[in-house]
Amino acid sequence: MYSKCTAISHGSGTIINAIATNKGSAFGITLGVEATVELINDHKKIIKGKIEGQEGIDSNLIETCVKNVLDYYNLDYSAKVTTKSNLPIKSGLSSSSATANAVTLATMGVLGKYAPEGDKKINKKINNELDDLIINLGIKSCFDENLTITGAYDDATASYYGGITITDNENRKILKRDAFNDEDVKVIVLIPNNYQKNLNKERMILIKNYVEIAFNNCLVGNYYEALFMNGLFYASTLNFPTNISIEALESGALTFGLSGTGPSYIGLCKAENVPNIVKYLEKYGKIYITEVCNSKSKIINLE
């Protein structure tokens, strides 16, 4: 066991929202969460969490993530857990999944269960098995805190592994992994003004057959088309504007659509088209320019 561990995990953008069909797809982005976990061997099981820079946000999720790992191993340590993030919360960019992944991985690391990259004693087979456990304990924590409808296995895996994941959320199975490998591609995130989440599951189920068409496009690698179609379907269902995606294409985006259940929109474009897209879309809200993340969540400090 160590005294302190810091780990990072990234957010993700939606290609296919899994709520309608229980099958989804997402891709990693470089915005993310850094989590530090310190253990105290006092047999009191007191877990205190702090979210840096967002003191008004409750720390229940990060505390639950630590608790679930300790419970899994039947340990009675106390802990301090701190997170910091440049990922907008409650916006459809997998902030809960990224947080759960980072905290769970950091807890595994401080316990000495998960070997960091570069460790000469690393056992890749054990780490691969623990990857699944980390993702599933993170999902359990999100369920415990009522932060997910489907378990968001697509978001959780894209956040944890990076790249593109296509998943069967009901059975928690990765159907395919891929990546956006064009180094010239940028990710554009738009968080519109004055729009809030609308979690009307009944309405989302109505578009199941149409989302299946987008999902099938995704399976064969038509990711831009799938993201755009999915975004139109869910935006219209959840009363978000669809013209935003069209305007993004007009201004040079390769694809653009609603991420998760909103309010964020996400898309990809060539770097040269970023200024024009920003010019078209900035009237709708706050814009983040980031990049695709194809790298796995990792431990960055262990002491």
N, C-alpha and C positions, 0 to 999 in steps of 0.2 A: 504494500500500500504506500502511496505517496501522500504529500500534504496538500498539494494544489495542482490542478490541471486546467488548461485553457484549450478550448476547441472552437472551430468555426464551421458553420454550415450556411448554405446560400438559399436565397429565395428561388421561386420559379414562376414562370408564366404559363398560362393555360394554352394548350392546343385543342384538347377536347375536355370539356367539363363532364365529369362522370356521374353527376346526379341523375340524369335522365335514364342512363343505360347501365350504370355500374361499371362502365369501361371508360377509361380516360387516358389522357396524355398530357405531359407537361415538359418544359425544358428549363434547365438551370440558368440563372442570371447571377451577375457578380455582386449585386446588393445582398447583404446577408447579416448574420448574427454571430457574435462572439460571446462565448459563455465561459465563466471561470467558476470552478467548484472547489471549495476547501472542506475537508472532512475533519471532524473533531471526535475523537474516540472517548466519549463520556457516557455512553449508554443511555442518553436522554432522548434521542430521536427528535431534536428540535431543529427544524429547517427554516432558515431565514433567507428570503430572496430580495434582491434589489435590481431594478431596471434603470441603468444609468441614462440620464437625460430625459426620462419619461416617468418622473416620480408619481404622476397622477394615475398611472396604469397599475392595476393590481398584479401581484407577483405569484398568483395562485398556480399558473401553469408551470413556471420554472421550479417552484417548490414541489409540485406534484411529480415532475419528471425525476427529480432527485429521489423523492420518496419511493417511487415505483421501482427504481433500480435497487435501492437498499432493501426494499421488501422482497424483490426477486431473489436476492442472495441472503435473505433472512439476517440482515445486519441492523444494529441499533445505534449507528453513529448519528451525531448531529452534523449539520452542514451549513455553510454559507454559500449562496449561489448568486452570482452577479452576471448580468448580460448587458451588452451594448450593441446597437444596431443602426445601420443606415437604411434599413428596409421599412417602408411605410407599413404600419399595422392596420389590420382589418380592412385591407384594400383589395384583396384578391391576388396577392403576390406570395402566398404561402408563408406568411410571417409566423403563424403558429407551428407549421411543420418545421421550418428552419430553426425556430427557437427550441422545439422539442428535440430535434436531432442534435443540435449543438450542446444542450444541457445534458442529454442522455449520454452522448459520446464523452463529454468531459467527466461525467460521473464514472463511467466505465474506465476512463483513463486514470483517474485518481485512485481508483481501487486496484489498479494494476492488472485489470482484466484484458485491456485492449492495448496492444503495443503500438506506439506511434511509428510513422514512416521513418526509416533510417535506423531503427533499433535492430542491432545485430541478432537479437534473440527473437525477432518477429516470427510468428508462425502464421503464414498466410491463410492456411486452412481454418485455423481457429478464428482469426480476424474476420474471414468471410462469413463464418457462422454467426459471429457476434454482430456483423453488419445487419443481418436479418433481425436479430434480437433487438438491436438498438432502434431500428425503424419501427418495429412492432410495439416496443415499450413506449416510444414517442407517440404513436397513434393511440395507444391506451390512455396516455396522459391527456391527449386532446379530447378523447371521448369523455374521460372523467370530468373535464372542465367544460363539457358541452360546446366545444369549439369546432366540431365537424359533424356533417350529416352522413357522409359515406365512409369516413375513415381517411379519406384523401390519400389513398395509397399512391396514386399517380404523383401528387404534389410531394409527398414524403420521399419517394424514391428519386424524383428529379432533384429535389433539394439535397438529398444525401449523396447520390452518386454523380450528380452533374449530368450534362448532356440531355438527350431526349429519352424519356421512358414512356412506353405504352403499356397499360396495365389492365388487368382484371381486378377491380377493386373489391368485389365481393369475395373472391377467393385469395386475395392478396398475392397475386402472381404477376410477375413482369413478363409480358408477351414479347417485347422487343426493346432493344436499346439502340440508340443511334446518336448522332450529334450534328449540329450545324458547324461545319468546319471552315467556312469562308471567313478568313481573318478580317476582311473588309466590312463585315456586317456589324451594325450597331443595333442595340435594343432601345426602343423608345417606349417609355411608360408615361401614360397620361392619367392623372387623377383629377377628374372633373370637379368643378365647383358645385356645391349644392345638390349632390346626389348621394344617396345612402343605400346600403345593402337592402335587398328585397328577397327574402328567403321563402318564396312561395313554391314549395316543393311540388304541390299538386299541378301547378301550371307548367313546371319544368318537365314533369312526367308526360305531359301532353305532346311534347315535341320529340319523344323517344325515337320514332321511326326516322325522323329527319336528321337527328344527331347521329343515328347509325350510319347514314350516308357519309357524313363528315368523318366519322370514325374509320370507315372502310378506306377512305382516301388517306387517312393518317397511316393506316397499316401498310399501305403500299408505298409510303414515302412522300406523298403529296402534302407535306406539312404546311406549306403556305396556304394552299386551298382549304385544308382542314381547319386551320386556325381561323381563317376569315369566315368560313361557313358557320362554324361553331359560335363565333362571336356574334354574328347576325341573329342566329336562332335564339341564343340566350338573352341578348340585349333586348330584342323585341318582346320576349316572354316576360322579362323582369322590368320592363318599362324604362330601359336606358336608350338613349338615342342611337340609331343605327347610322345616321348620316356621318357621324364622326369617322367611322371606319372607311366610308367611301371617300371622304375628304382626305384621309391619310393616304389612300391609294392615289388620288389625284395629285397629291403633292410629292409623290415619289416613294412611298412605302412599298415594300415587297409584299407585306401582309399586315393586317391590323385587326384586332378584335377584343371583345370583352374578356377580361381575365378572371377566372373563377366565377363568382356571382357578383363581381364588381366591388366597388365602383371603378376600379382601374381598367384601363384599356392597355394592351401591349401589342407591340409589333416589331418588325425587323426592317432594316433599310440599309442601303449602301451608305458608307460614311459621308460621301459627297452630297447626299440628299438630306442630311440631318438639318442644316439651316432652313431649308425650304419647308420641311415638315413642321419644324418648330414654329415657323412663321404662320403656317396655316392653323395649327392646333392650339397655340398658347392662349388663345381667347377662351378656350374651354376650361382651362385649369392649370395645375402645376405639372410640369414636364420633367422627367428624369431621363438622362441619357446614360445608358450603361452598356454592358456587353454580355454576350453569352458566356456561361460558365460550364465548361466540360470537365471540371476537376471535382474530385470526391471531397466530402467533408473530412476534416483532419484535426488531429491534435497538434497545436502549435507551441505549447509550453507544458512542461511536466517537471515538478520539483518536489 
